[in-house]
């Protein structure tokens, strides 16, 4: 009964990583069969570069996710931790997004080369997130500015209320 949560997480991570690997392999096989097999006459060096680029865009996030999903064991082989929860957001979610965007770009680039522009979403979103982070460190101009009478009174009232001592009723037996 001990470590049931860790065992369940390990099994979920194994299943999740297998599904991601199947998605990556299926996307590459479809791309190779359709692009090189059916449209072989229009297959150029640019398509080889695209295949290498998408393969790198699969491998790097997949390795990161695999390292995150790896379970931890004690010295005697007992399961200690089932690995990172793959359903959470944050960096794990961003790595999944890179894999899914790469899959879409790879498969849709069979139709048209203009779908490669969708890759600009990834650095665009990173710039947006970094701008939001930098904006938090910048001054908003409210620290040294003038405040109106209503805001001043409200602030003073809140400060006065916060400084009062609070009495807590307790029940005695």
MIDO-776758 format. One line per 5 residues: their letters; for each residue x, y, z of N, C-alpha, C. Coordinates in Angstrom, 1 decimal. Atoms other than C-alpha are relative to their C-alpha. Layout:
BEGIN
a	X:Y:Z:X:Y:Z:X:Y:Z ~ ...
END
This chain:
BEGIN
xxxxx	0.8:-1.2:0.0:0.0:0.0:0.0:0.9:1.3:0.0 ~ -0.8:-1.2:0.0:2.9:2.3:0.5:0.5:0.4:-1.4 ~ -0.5:-0.5:1.3:4.0:4.5:-2.4:-1.0:-0.3:-1.1 ~ 0.9:0.2:1.0:0.8:3.9:-4.3:-0.1:1.1:-1.0 ~ 0.0:-1.2:0.9:0.8:7.5:-5.6:1.2:0.0:-0.9
xxxxx	-1.2:0.0:0.8:4.4:7.1:-6.8:-0.1:-1.0:-1.1 ~ 0.2:1.0:1.0:3.6:3.9:-8.5:-0.9:0.4:-1.1 ~ 1.0:-0.4:1.0:0.6:5.3:-10.2:0.6:1.1:-0.9 ~ -0.7:-1.0:0.8:2.6:8.4:-11.3:1.0:-0.6:-1.0 ~ -0.9:0.6:0.9:5.3:6.2:-12.7:-0.6:-0.7:-1.2
xxxxx	0.8:0.6:1.1:2.8:4.2:-14.7:-0.6:1.0:-1.0 ~ 0.6:-1.0:0.8:1.1:7.3:-16.0:1.1:0.7:-0.9 ~ -1.1:-0.6:0.7:4.5:8.8:-17.0:0.5:-0.9:-1.1 ~ -0.4:1.0:1.1:5.5:5.6:-18.9:-1.0:0.0:-1.1 ~ 1.0:0.0:1.0:2.2:5.5:-20.7:0.1:1.3:-0.8
xxxxx	-0.1:-1.3:0.6:2.5:9.3:-21.5:1.2:0.1:-1.0 ~ -1.2:-0.1:0.8:6.0:9.0:-22.8:-0.1:-0.9:-1.2 ~ 0.2:0.9:1.1:5.1:6.0:-25.0:-0.9:0.7:-1.0 ~ 0.9:-0.7:0.9:2.2:8.0:-26.5:0.7:1.1:-0.8 ~ -0.7:-1.1:0.6:4.5:11.0:-27.2:1.0:-0.6:-1.1
xxxxx	-0.9:0.6:1.0:7.0:8.7:-28.9:-0.7:-0.6:-1.2 ~ 0.8:0.5:1.1:4.3:7.1:-31.0:-0.4:1.2:-0.9 ~ 0.3:-1.2:0.8:3.2:10.6:-32.1:1.2:0.5:-0.8 ~ -1.2:-0.5:0.8:6.7:11.6:-33.1:0.4:-1.0:-1.1 ~ -0.3:1.0:1.1:7.4:8.3:-35.0:-1.0:0.1:-1.1
xxxxx	1.1:-0.1:1.0:4.0:8.5:-36.7:0.2:1.2:-0.9 ~ -0.1:-1.2:0.8:4.6:12.1:-37.8:1.2:-0.1:-1.0 ~ -1.2:0.1:0.9:8.1:11.3:-39.2:-0.3:-1.0:-1.1 ~ 0.3:1.0:1.0:6.9:8.2:-41.0:-1.0:0.5:-1.0 ~ 1.0:-0.6:1.0:3.9:10.0:-42.6:0.8:1.0:-0.9
xxxxx	-0.7:-1.0:0.8:6.2:12.9:-43.6:0.9:-0.7:-1.0 ~ -0.9:0.7:0.9:8.8:10.5:-45.1:-0.7:-0.7:-1.1 ~ 0.7:0.8:1.0:6.3:8.3:-46.9:-0.7:0.9:-1.0 ~ 0.8:-0.8:0.9:4.2:11.1:-48.3:1.0:1.0:-0.8 ~ -0.9:-1.0:0.6:7.0:13.7:-49.0:1.0:-0.7:-0.9
xxxxx	-1.0:0.7:0.8:9.7:11.3:-50.2:-0.6:-1.0:-1.0 ~ 0.5:1.0:0.8:7.5:8.6:-51.6:-0.9:0.5:-1.1 ~ 1.0:-0.5:0.9:4.6:10.3:-53.2:0.4:1.2:-0.8 ~ -0.5:-1.3:0.6:6.0:13.8:-53.9:1.5:0.0:-0.2 ~ -1.4:0.1:0.1:9.5:12.6:-54.6:0.6:0.9:-1.0
xxxxx	-0.5:-0.9:1.1:9.9:14.8:-57.7:0.3:1.4:0.6 ~ -0.2:-1.4:-0.5:9.6:18.0:-55.6:0.8:0.0:1.3 ~ -0.8:0.0:-1.2:11.8:16.8:-52.7:1.4:0.5:-0.2 ~ -1.3:-0.7:0.2:14.8:19.1:-52.4:0.8:0.0:1.2 ~ -0.9:-0.1:-1.2:17.6:19.8:-50.0:-0.7:0.8:1.1
xxxxx	0.7:-0.8:-1.0:15.3:22.3:-48.2:-0.9:-1.0:0.8 ~ 0.8:1.0:-0.7:13.1:19.3:-47.3:0.9:-0.8:1.0 ~ -0.9:0.7:-0.9:16.1:17.5:-45.8:0.3:0.9:1.2 ~ -0.3:-0.9:-1.1:16.9:20.6:-43.8:-1.2:0.1:1.0 ~ 1.2:0.0:-0.8:13.3:20.7:-42.6:-0.2:-1.2:0.8
xxxxx	0.1:1.2:-0.8:13.4:17.1:-41.6:1.0:-0.1:1.1 ~ -1.0:-0.1:-1.1:16.6:17.6:-39.6:-0.5:1.0:1.1 ~ 0.5:-1.0:-0.9:15.1:20.7:-38.0:-1.1:-0.5:0.9 ~ 1.1:0.5:-0.8:11.9:19.0:-37.0:0.4:-1.2:0.9 ~ -0.5:1.1:-0.9:13.8:16.0:-35.7:0.7:0.5:1.2
xxxxx	-0.7:-0.6:-1.1:15.9:18.2:-33.5:-1.1:0.6:1.0 ~ 1.0:-0.6:-0.8:12.7:20.0:-32.4:-0.8:-1.1:0.8 ~ 0.6:1.1:-0.7:11.3:16.6:-31.4:0.9:-0.5:1.1 ~ -0.9:0.7:-0.9:14.4:15.2:-29.7:0.3:0.8:1.3 ~ -0.3:-0.8:-1.2:15.3:18.1:-27.4:-1.1:0.0:1.0
xxxxx	1.1:0.0:-1.0:11.9:18.5:-25.7:-0.3:-1.4:0.5 ~ 0.3:1.4:-0.4:11.4:14.7:-25.6:1.0:-0.4:1.0 ~ -1.0:0.4:-1.0:14.7:14.2:-23.8:-0.2:0.7:1.3 ~ 0.3:-0.8:-1.2:13.8:17.0:-21.3:-1.2:-0.7:0.8 ~ 1.2:0.6:-0.6:10.4:15.4:-20.7:0.3:-1.4:0.6
xxxxx	-0.4:1.3:-0.5:11.9:12.0:-20.3:0.8:0.1:1.3 ~ -0.8:-0.2:-1.3:14.4:13.3:-17.7:-1.0:0.4:1.1 ~ 0.9:-0.4:-1.1:11.5:14.9:-15.8:-0.9:-1.2:0.4 ~ 0.9:1.1:-0.4:9.4:11.7:-15.9:0.7:-1.1:0.6 ~ -0.8:1.1:-0.5:12.2:9.5:-14.7:-0.3:-0.2:1.5
xxxxx	0.3:0.2:-1.5:11.3:7.9:-11.3:1.3:-0.1:0.8 ~ -1.2:0.1:-0.8:13.7:8.0:-8.4:-0.2:-1.2:1.0 ~ -0.1:1.2:-0.9:14.7:4.9:-6.4:1.0:0.2:1.1 ~ -1.0:0.0:-1.1:16.4:4.4:-3.1:1.1:-1.0:-0.3 ~ -1.2:0.9:0.2:19.7:2.5:-2.8:-0.4:-1.5:-0.1
xxxxx	0.4:1.4:0.0:17.9:-0.8:-2.2:-1.0:-0.3:-1.1 ~ 0.9:0.2:1.1:15.7:-0.4:-5.3:-1.5:0.3:0.2 ~ 1.4:-0.3:-0.3:12.5:0.8:-3.6:-0.3:1.3:-0.7 ~ 0.5:-1.2:0.7:10.5:3.4:-5.5:-0.2:1.1:1.0 ~ 0.1:-1.2:-0.9:10.9:6.8:-3.9:-0.9:1.0:-0.5
xxxxx	0.8:-1.1:0.7:9.3:9.2:-6.4:-0.3:-0.5:-1.4 ~ 0.4:0.5:1.3:7.3:8.4:-9.5:0.3:0.9:-1.2 ~ -0.4:-1.0:1.1:8.7:11.4:-11.5:-0.9:1.2:0.0 ~ 0.7:-1.2:0.1:7.3:14.7:-12.4:-1.4:-0.2:-0.6 ~ 1.3:0.1:0.5:3.6:15.1:-13.1:-0.1:0.6:-1.4
xxxxx	0.0:-0.5:1.4:3.3:15.5:-16.9:-1.2:0.8:-0.3 ~ 1.3:-0.7:0.3:-0.2:17.0:-16.7:0.1:1.5:0.5 ~ 0.0:-1.4:-0.5:1.0:20.2:-15.0:0.5:1.0:-1.1 ~ -0.4:-1.0:1.0:1.7:23.4:-16.8:1.5:0.4:0.2 ~ -1.4:-0.5:-0.1:4.9:25.5:-16.7:0.9:-0.5:-1.1
xxxxx	-1.0:0.4:1.0:8.0:24.3:-18.5:-0.4:-1.4:-0.7 ~ 0.5:1.3:0.6:6.4:20.8:-19.0:-1.0:0.3:-1.0 ~ 1.0:-0.3:1.0:3.5:22.3:-20.8:0.6:0.7:-1.2 ~ -0.7:-0.6:1.2:5.8:24.4:-23.0:0.7:-1.0:-0.8 ~ -0.7:1.0:0.8:7.8:21.4:-24.0:-1.0:-0.8:-0.8
xxxxx	1.0:0.7:0.7:4.6:19.6:-24.9:-0.5:0.8:-1.2 ~ 0.5:-0.9:1.1:3.5:22.6:-27.0:1.0:0.0:-1.1 ~ -1.0:0.0:1.1:6.8:22.6:-28.9:-0.1:-1.3:-0.8 ~ 0.2:1.3:0.7:6.3:18.9:-29.7:-1.3:0.0:-0.9 ~ 1.2:0.0:0.7:2.7:19.4:-30.8:0.1:1.0:-1.2
xxxxx	-0.2:-0.9:1.1:3.6:22.5:-32.9:0.9:-0.6:-1.1 ~ -0.9:0.7:1.0:6.4:20.6:-34.5:-0.7:-1.0:-0.8 ~ 0.8:1.0:0.7:4.1:17.8:-35.4:-0.9:0.6:-1.0 ~ 0.9:-0.7:0.9:1.6:20.2:-36.9:0.8:0.6:-1.2 ~ -0.8:-0.6:1.1:4.3:22.0:-38.9:0.5:-1.0:-0.9
xxxxx	-0.6:1.1:0.8:5.9:18.8:-40.1:-1.0:-0.5:-1.0 ~ 1.0:0.6:0.9:2.7:17.3:-41.4:-0.7:1.0:-0.9 ~ 0.6:-1.0:0.9:1.2:20.5:-42.8:1.0:0.6:-1.0 ~ -1.0:-0.5:1.0:4.5:21.4:-44.6:0.0:-0.9:-1.2 ~ 0.1:0.8:1.2:3.7:18.5:-46.9:-0.9:0.7:-1.0
xxxxx	0.9:-0.7:0.9:0.9:20.6:-48.3:0.6:1.3:-0.6 ~ -0.6:-1.2:0.4:2.7:23.9:-48.4:1.2:0.4:0.9 ~ -1.2:-0.4:-0.7:6.1:25.3:-47.4:-0.3:1.3:0.9 ~ 0.4:-1.2:-0.8:4.3:28.4:-45.9:-0.3:-0.3:1.4 ~ 0.3:0.4:-1.4:3.4:26.4:-42.8:1.2:0.1:0.9
xxxxx	-1.2:-0.1:-0.8:7.0:26.7:-41.7:-0.1:1.3:0.8 ~ 0.1:-1.3:-0.7:6.1:30.3:-40.6:-0.7:-0.2:1.4 ~ 0.7:0.2:-1.3:4.0:28.8:-37.8:1.0:-0.2:1.1 ~ -1.1:0.2:-1.0:7.3:28.0:-36.0:0.3:1.4:0.7 ~ -0.2:-1.3:-0.7:7.5:31.8:-35.3:-0.9:0.2:1.2
xxxxx	0.9:-0.1:-1.2:4.8:31.2:-32.7:0.9:-0.2:1.3 ~ -0.8:0.4:-1.1:7.4:29.6:-30.4:0.9:1.2:0.5 ~ -0.8:-1.1:-0.5:9.9:32.5:-30.2:-0.9:1.3:0.3 ~ 0.9:-1.1:-0.3:7.0:35.0:-30.3:-0.6:-0.1:1.4 ~ 0.6:0.3:-1.3:5.4:33.4:-27.2:1.1:0.2:1.1
xxxxx	-1.1:-0.2:-1.0:8.8:33.3:-25.4:0.3:1.5:0.2 ~ -0.3:-1.4:-0.2:9.3:37.0:-26.1:-1.2:0.7:0.8 ~ 1.1:-0.5:-0.8:5.8:37.7:-24.8:0.1:-0.3:1.5 ~ -0.2:0.4:-1.4:6.5:35.8:-21.6:1.1:0.8:0.6 ~ -1.1:-0.7:-0.6:9.8:37.5:-21.1:-0.3:1.5:0.1
xxxxx	0.5:-1.3:-0.2:8.2:40.9:-21.7:-0.8:0.2:1.2 ~ 0.8:-0.1:-1.2:5.7:40.2:-19.0:0.8:-0.1:1.2 ~ -0.9:0.2:-1.1:8.5:39.1:-16.7:0.7:1.3:0.3 ~ -0.7:-1.3:-0.1:10.5:42.3:-17.4:-0.9:1.1:0.4 ~ 1.0:-1.0:-0.4:7.4:44.4:-17.0:-0.2:0.0:1.5
xxxxx	0.2:0.1:-1.4:7.0:43.2:-13.5:1.1:0.6:0.8 ~ -1.2:-0.6:-0.7:10.5:44.5:-12.6:0.0:1.5:-0.2 ~ 0.0:-1.4:0.3:9.9:47.9:-14.1:-0.9:0.8:0.9 ~ 0.9:-0.9:-0.8:8.4:50.8:-12.2:-1.3:0.3:-0.8 ~ 1.3:-0.4:0.6:4.8:51.5:-12.9:-0.4:1.4:0.1
xxxxx	0.2:-1.4:-0.2:5.1:55.1:-11.9:-1.0:0.4:1.1 ~ 1.0:-0.3:-1.1:2.7:54.8:-8.9:0.7:0.3:1.3 ~ -0.7:-0.1:-1.3:5.4:54.8:-6.2:0.2:1.5:0.4 ~ -0.3:-1.4:-0.3:6.4:58.5:-6.4:-1.0:1.0:-0.4 ~ 1.0:-1.0:0.6:3.3:60.0:-8.0:-0.9:0.5:1.1
xxxxx	1.0:-0.6:-0.8:0.7:62.2:-6.5:-1.3:-0.9:0.1 ~ 1.2:0.8:-0.2:-2.4:60.5:-5.0:-1.1:1.0:0.3 ~ 1.1:-0.9:-0.2:-5.8:62.1:-5.0:-0.6:-0.1:1.5 ~ 0.5:0.0:-1.4:-7.8:62.8:-1.8:-0.7:-1.3:0.3 ~ 0.8:1.2:-0.3:-10.1:59.8:-2.1:0.9:-1.2:0.2
xxxxx	-0.9:1.1:-0.1:-7.2:57.4:-2.6:0.8:0.1:1.3 ~ -0.7:-0.2:-1.2:-5.3:58.9:0.3:-0.8:-0.4:1.2 ~ 0.8:0.3:-1.2:-8.2:58.6:2.7:-0.3:-1.5:0.1 ~ 0.3:1.5:0.0:-8.9:55.0:1.6:1.3:-0.7:0.6 ~ -1.2:0.6:-0.5:-5.2:54.1:2.2:0.2:0.2:1.5
xxxxx	-0.2:-0.3:-1.4:-5.1:55.8:5.6:-1.0:-0.8:0.8 ~ 1.0:0.8:-0.7:-8.3:54.0:6.6:0.4:-1.5:0.1 ~ -0.4:1.4:0.0:-6.9:50.6:5.6:1.2:-0.1:0.9 ~ -1.2:0.0:-1.0:-3.6:51.4:7.5:-0.5:0.0:1.4 ~ 0.5:-0.1:-1.4:-5.5:52.3:10.6:-0.7:-1.3:0.4
xxxxx	0.7:1.3:-0.2:-7.7:49.2:10.3:1.0:-1.1:0.3 ~ -1.0:1.1:-0.1:-4.6:47.0:9.9:0.8:0.1:1.3 ~ -0.8:-0.1:-1.2:-2.8:48.5:12.9:-0.8:-0.2:1.3 ~ 0.8:0.3:-1.3:-5.7:47.9:15.4:0.3:-1.4:0.5 ~ -0.2:1.3:-0.5:-5.2:45.0:17.7:-1.3:-0.8:-0.2
xxxxx	1.1:0.9:0.3:-7.4:42.1:17.0:-0.2:-0.9:1.3 ~ 0.4:0.8:-1.1:-9.3:40.3:19.8:-0.6:-1.3:-0.6 ~ 0.5:1.3:0.4:-10.0:36.6:19.4:-0.7:-0.6:1.2 ~ 0.8:0.7:-1.0:-12.8:35.0:21.4:0.4:-1.4:0.0 ~ -0.3:1.4:-0.2:-11.9:31.7:22.8:-1.0:-0.6:1.0
xxx	0.9:0.7:-0.9:-14.0:29.2:24.5:0.7:-0.7:1.1 ~ -0.6:0.7:-1.1:-13.1:28.0:27.9:-0.9:-1.0:0.6 ~ 0.8:1.1:-0.5:-14.2:24.9:29.5:-0.1:0.0:1.5
END
